[in-house]
Amino acid sequence: VAAGAIAIVLEANPDLTYRDVMYIIAETARIPTLSETEGWLINGAGYHVNDRFGFGVLDVGLMVAKAQKWTNVQPRCDYVQEYQGRPV
């Protein structure tokens, strides 16, 4: 189901990267029902998360609407520091 939802989002905006899709999911997912509100925390980035539901239920309509107006996030940066010491 999630793969199908992401396929629809990518059809709405084929220029999205995997990181863009992750942000769109995090920003548009919703808490399932009032009976399933236990265990939700707000993570360091300010998103609701749950061990059982992740970011929550995918709202495909909202994801597509956001994808159509989306500005891609910056590419991920990797920093490498080569060790100059003795082997241990």
Backbone as JSON, one array per atom type, in Angstrom:
{
  "sequence": "VAAGAIAIVLEANPDLTYRDVMYIIAETARIPTLSETEGWLINGAGYHVNDRFGFGVLDVGLMVAKAQKWTNVQPRCDYVQEYQGRPV",
  "N": [[0.83, -1.18, 0.0], [1.9, 1.24, 0.83], [3.93, 1.54, -1.08], [2.43, 1.87, -3.38], [1.17, 4.31, -2.77], [3.39, 6.0, -2.7], [4.18, 5.78, -5.34], [2.1, 7.14, -6.63], [2.54, 9.7, -5.61], [5.06, 10.21, -6.75], [4.31, 10.24, -9.39], [2.9, 12.58, -9.45], [4.95, 14.39, -9.0], [7.7, 13.86, -10.53], [10.33, 14.62, -10.06], [11.11, 14.31, -7.45], [13.29, 13.27, -4.83], [14.46, 10.42, -2.89], [14.78, 11.44, -0.36], [13.12, 13.67, -0.37], [10.63, 12.43, -0.54], [10.59, 11.13, 1.94], [10.49, 13.35, 3.68], [8.01, 14.45, 2.88], [6.24, 12.39, 3.63], [6.64, 12.42, 6.44], [5.69, 14.98, 7.05], [3.01, 14.93, 6.33], [1.67, 12.71, 7.34], [-0.77, 11.29, 9.57], [-2.07, 10.9, 12.92], [-3.57, 7.82, 13.65], [-6.33, 7.04, 14.96], [-8.48, 8.22, 17.6], [-8.52, 6.25, 19.56], [-6.07, 5.13, 19.33], [-4.02, 6.7, 20.34], [-2.02, 6.47, 22.19], [1.44, 6.35, 23.14], [2.64, 8.08, 21.38], [5.24, 10.28, 20.5], [7.08, 13.36, 20.32], [9.59, 13.9, 18.09], [13.1, 14.92, 17.72], [13.04, 16.57, 15.5], [10.58, 17.65, 15.57], [8.38, 16.15, 14.74], [5.54, 13.99, 15.08], [5.9, 10.73, 16.31], [5.73, 7.14, 16.52], [6.29, 3.96, 17.98], [4.83, 1.87, 16.94], [3.34, 2.85, 14.74], [5.02, 4.44, 13.23], [5.4, 7.43, 11.5], [2.73, 7.71, 11.22], [-0.56, 7.38, 9.7], [-0.64, 7.21, 6.19], [-1.59, 9.93, 4.25], [-2.67, 10.13, 1.29], [-3.84, 11.96, -0.51], [-3.16, 14.45, 0.64], [-0.4, 14.16, 0.55], [0.09, 14.15, -2.24], [-0.83, 16.71, -2.93], [1.04, 18.27, -1.52], [3.4, 17.39, -2.76], [3.13, 18.39, -5.34], [3.71, 21.06, -5.06], [6.21, 21.09, -4.05], [9.54, 21.97, -3.08], [12.64, 20.7, -3.71], [14.66, 19.14, -1.2], [17.97, 19.84, 0.04], [20.84, 18.03, -1.22], [22.08, 15.14, 0.52], [24.78, 15.41, 2.78], [27.93, 13.98, 3.14], [30.55, 13.53, 5.36], [33.92, 12.8, 5.56], [36.59, 11.72, 7.48], [39.85, 10.94, 7.35], [41.69, 8.6, 9.16], [44.69, 9.32, 10.76], [46.42, 8.22, 12.52], [48.27, 5.65, 14.38], [47.91, 2.15, 13.55], [45.63, 0.16, 15.43]],
  "CA": [[0.0, 0.0, 0.0], [2.79, 2.42, 0.9], [4.62, 1.67, -2.36], [1.46, 2.44, -4.31], [0.99, 5.71, -2.41], [4.59, 6.72, -3.12], [4.14, 5.83, -6.8], [1.18, 8.23, -6.99], [3.24, 10.95, -5.29], [6.11, 10.41, -7.75], [3.66, 10.6, -10.64], [2.56, 14.0, -9.32], [6.19, 15.15, -9.1], [8.77, 12.89, -10.79], [11.65, 15.15, -9.68], [11.36, 14.08, -6.04], [14.29, 12.28, -4.44], [14.0, 9.61, -1.76], [14.75, 12.29, 0.83], [11.91, 14.48, -0.48], [9.5, 11.56, -0.2], [10.61, 10.94, 3.39], [9.99, 14.58, 4.3], [6.58, 14.57, 2.6], [5.55, 11.44, 4.51], [6.7, 12.9, 7.82], [4.91, 16.21, 7.21], [1.58, 14.78, 6.02], [1.06, 11.57, 8.04], [-1.63, 11.69, 10.68], [-2.3, 9.91, 13.97], [-4.69, 7.03, 13.14], [-7.64, 7.29, 15.56], [-8.38, 8.63, 19.0], [-8.25, 5.09, 20.42], [-4.68, 4.71, 19.12], [-3.19, 7.88, 20.57], [-0.97, 6.21, 23.19], [2.77, 6.03, 22.68], [3.16, 9.07, 20.42], [6.22, 11.23, 21.02], [7.56, 14.34, 19.35], [11.04, 13.67, 17.96], [13.95, 16.11, 17.71], [12.7, 17.43, 14.36], [9.25, 18.2, 15.8], [7.35, 15.29, 14.15], [4.96, 12.94, 15.92], [6.35, 9.39, 15.95], [5.22, 6.08, 17.36], [6.97, 2.7, 17.69], [3.93, 0.98, 16.2], [2.79, 3.46, 13.53], [5.98, 5.32, 12.56], [4.89, 8.81, 11.48], [1.27, 7.65, 11.23], [-1.27, 6.9, 8.52], [-0.36, 8.0, 4.99], [-2.71, 10.68, 3.67], [-2.18, 10.23, -0.08], [-4.3, 13.22, -1.09], [-2.32, 15.52, 1.17], [0.95, 13.95, 0.03], [0.12, 14.59, -3.64], [-0.94, 18.18, -2.94], [2.33, 18.82, -1.07], [4.4, 17.04, -3.77], [2.97, 19.25, -6.51], [4.27, 22.39, -4.75], [7.42, 20.82, -3.28], [10.9, 22.37, -3.47], [13.49, 19.61, -3.25], [15.61, 19.4, -0.12], [19.37, 19.8, -0.38], [21.4, 16.68, -1.19], [22.69, 14.73, 1.77], [26.23, 15.62, 2.83], [28.73, 13.01, 3.87], [31.86, 14.04, 5.71], [34.83, 11.69, 5.86], [37.87, 12.11, 8.06], [40.76, 9.8, 7.3], [42.47, 8.42, 10.39], [46.13, 9.5, 10.49], [47.2, 7.64, 13.63], [48.83, 4.31, 14.26], [46.92, 1.07, 13.6], [45.42, -0.37, 16.78]],
  "C": [[0.87, 1.25, 0.0], [3.51, 2.63, -0.43], [3.7, 2.27, -3.4], [1.24, 3.92, -4.05], [2.19, 6.54, -2.89], [4.64, 6.82, -4.65], [3.23, 6.95, -7.29], [1.83, 9.58, -6.73], [4.31, 11.24, -6.34], [5.53, 10.71, -9.13], [3.28, 12.08, -10.63], [3.78, 14.89, -9.45], [7.36, 14.18, -9.28], [10.17, 13.36, -10.39], [11.99, 14.93, -8.22], [12.46, 13.05, -5.85], [13.74, 11.46, -3.29], [13.9, 10.46, -0.49], [13.5, 13.18, 0.81], [10.69, 13.67, -0.07], [9.45, 11.33, 1.31], [10.07, 12.17, 4.11], [8.48, 14.73, 4.09], [5.77, 13.62, 3.48], [5.5, 11.97, 5.93], [5.79, 14.12, 8.05], [3.41, 16.01, 7.0], [0.91, 13.62, 6.74], [0.26, 12.06, 9.23], [-1.76, 10.56, 11.69], [-3.58, 9.16, 13.61], [-6.07, 7.36, 13.72], [-7.44, 7.7, 17.01], [-8.08, 7.46, 19.91], [-6.81, 4.63, 20.31], [-3.71, 5.86, 19.36], [-2.07, 7.64, 21.58], [0.36, 5.92, 22.51], [3.35, 7.02, 21.67], [4.1, 10.02, 21.13], [6.52, 12.25, 19.93], [9.07, 14.19, 19.29], [11.79, 15.0, 17.89], [13.65, 17.07, 16.58], [11.29, 18.0, 14.48], [8.11, 17.39, 15.2], [6.82, 14.3, 15.18], [5.45, 11.59, 15.41], [5.84, 8.38, 16.96], [5.94, 4.79, 16.97], [6.13, 1.79, 16.82], [3.52, 1.53, 14.84], [3.8, 4.32, 12.76], [5.51, 6.76, 12.66], [3.37, 8.85, 11.48], [0.72, 7.11, 9.93], [-0.95, 7.81, 7.34], [-1.65, 8.65, 4.49], [-2.3, 11.01, 2.24], [-2.61, 11.54, -0.74], [-3.45, 14.39, -0.65], [-0.88, 15.4, 0.67], [1.08, 14.45, -1.41], [0.06, 16.11, -3.72], [0.39, 18.82, -2.54], [3.4, 18.57, -2.13], [4.32, 17.98, -4.98], [3.58, 20.62, -6.3], [5.65, 22.29, -4.1], [8.68, 21.4, -3.91], [11.84, 21.33, -2.87], [14.44, 20.06, -2.14], [17.03, 19.3, -0.68], [19.88, 18.36, -0.36], [22.05, 16.4, 0.16], [24.2, 14.94, 1.69], [26.87, 14.51, 3.65], [30.1, 13.62, 4.13], [32.73, 12.87, 6.13], [36.12, 12.28, 6.39], [38.76, 10.88, 8.06], [41.59, 9.77, 8.55], [43.96, 8.47, 10.06], [47.01, 8.88, 11.56], [47.73, 6.27, 13.33], [47.68, 3.29, 14.21], [46.8, 0.54, 15.02], [45.38, -1.86, 16.82]]
}
